[in-house]
Amino acid sequence: MLALLPPLAFLPPLIVLCPLAAATILLLSAGRMPAPATRVLAAGAVGLAAVLTLWLAVRFLSAPPPTHRLDVVLWHWLRVGGFDARIAFTLDPLSLVMMLVVTGVGFLIHLYACGYMRGDPDVARFFACMTLFVAAMLVLVLSSDLLCLYVGWEGVGLCSYLLIGFWYAEAANGAAARKAFIVTRIGDAALLCGLLLLATRAGGLDITMLLQPGQPGGPVAEAAAALLLGGALAKSAQVPFQIWLPDAMAGPTPVSALIHAATMVTAGVYLIARLHPLFLAAPTIMAATAVLGLVTLLLAAGSALAQTDIKRILAFSTISQLGYMFLALGTGAWGAAIFHLVTHALFKALLFMAAGAVILRVHHQQDIFHMGGLGRAMPGVFAAFAAGAAALAGLPLVTAGFYSKEAILQQAWHASPLLWAGALLGAFLTALYISRCVFIVFLGPVRTAPTGRTEASMAIPLAGLSVLAITGGLIEMPDAIAPVHLLFRLLAPVLGPPPAEGGAEGGAGLLLLTGALAPLAGIAMAWVLWRPRAGTAAPAAGELARAARAGWGFDAAYGLLLVRPFLALGWLNRRDLFDRVPDLLAAATRWGAAVLGRMQDGRVRRYAGWIAAGTVAALCLAVRP
Amino acid sequence: MTAAPAQALLLASMLFALGLLGVLVRRNLLFMLMSIEIMLNAAALAFVAAGMRWHAADGQVMFLMILALAAAEAAVGLAILLRLHAAGRPTLDADTGNRLKG
């Protein structure tokens, strides 16, 4: 019986192939496939990938290979001199966790999108990009070679562009797509430079080879780590590259859930966790990662507090939560970062999809101050959103977000109490802004009456993710509550042994208590400020609130410092100086032709004259002494 | 009296220049054809003179060939001329030939 099963190595390429094949078919169908068929194909392909991944996980975990990794070399891409690039997959616990997130959450989002995108004429293009995105993300997390990883990295960037600008008829959506593409591209360029630097130093980009102990440190290692960090910052929307993510909400809501919450933006976190020995060799870069993460976390949380658009609240919240992950990475808590990545993927996808369900029911109204009292009209969606919000806020003990955030807070305390204090303030702000959103949208008087009902294909993913957002944290708990360390133990072969906790002297318990109190305080304060009878029916109008709503002026500053000078340069060069050189050549040729062409006027006598002149000239040359 | 080859060559080049001048300045197609005949004969004379200089028969052979060539050229040229006339062209002006019409 066992011999009938395909070998384990057969599965990872097959899992990548499922969404890739669906994307190819959908793209080639050119929109001629009937809409129900596209839905079945897309959701089915990603669902099949999810089932195969689950099966793979069960088989991998029940009988792990001796080195906890499985290499699948598909083919040699290029072999130049000593440089060897392969298309190869490596299955290890880290990529397995990422695959589970990508295919699992991805499948639920595709299911949701079947309902959400009903009636859209371009549904085939939509699902083609979505499935292509899943395929690219799978390539990214499975690659054993950084060059191959870069292919997936660019693939998700491309799909992100295509999906943000999905409703391209509106100019603003196209602008948002271009902004996202260009900003992440700056990071991509940095990443590529980092890869080339690594390749010239190590003679290849195979991850295992790069991470072998005994790599020389020094300025080159620091530079390489800094460039890799630049790529990760742009992809994961961290300061100073965070400006693209709020605008990326121009895409359909399932896109926001899939790309800008659950998967693509986590690519940067994955990259750093995967290459963590390189960062360990560069302590200043590690410190910069932690500080940038903390700054992002606080700035974005402050912005989220002042937003009025429900999707923008969630967008800034995503940036802020990614800041937590970078803070964890910067303090060397790789496992905690991945743990938060997983729980964040669950609850943020849930929040986005619940928000999408709300938006559909209230006639595409996105301003929370035009909603209100929706809890009575749509209790199911309210429950789902509340579950996601509780997980995001980190409601103690009963939510996934609590455990993952707690793991990060513990690590931050051991790295520096200052980082810990910042992260704690962030936790407070997180609870504050998401509670504000919940109170204003779902409680109080009804401002826009909802219509219709949320269909089953959208309700099922919401229910499933609600359960996961509540219980997902039980796989990993601090010692003070229960010594459950499933995830850290699973990841140990890749990320090193889990860090020891504060010990038994009670410090850990106290930290835990403080970490649990911060979200509670946030929720309490939100109740005081925005409870239904608090009389806040309009957004705050202060100077500070306005600055926060505009994302602290990053957009304006970049517009002034980078975009305007660039446009001015473009205006100066609007006649394209470098085009003048070939133009000159063309003009000279045209002039010469006009002059010489006059000889050919069809008069025989002139021709004879030219022949005579030519002959005389030739004779003169021939008899020249 | 026998002429020296050099004198014959001089005569030939004078004839050639005369013919060329005729082709260049005359606009009447008939006269241009006649000028071309003169140029051909000048070339033929040069061949004969060269044959005399080296005591070889080749020069006279070439002269016979040029004679045949000139006859063919005159036949074709006059035929074209007649066709032009038959097509209703009112003039023999070579400069109107670039219109390639009628």
Interface residues (C-beta under 8 A of the other chain):
Chain A: D601 G602 R603 V604 R605 A608 G609 A612
Chain B: L20 V23 L24 V25 R27 M32 A94 D95 G97 N98 R99 L100
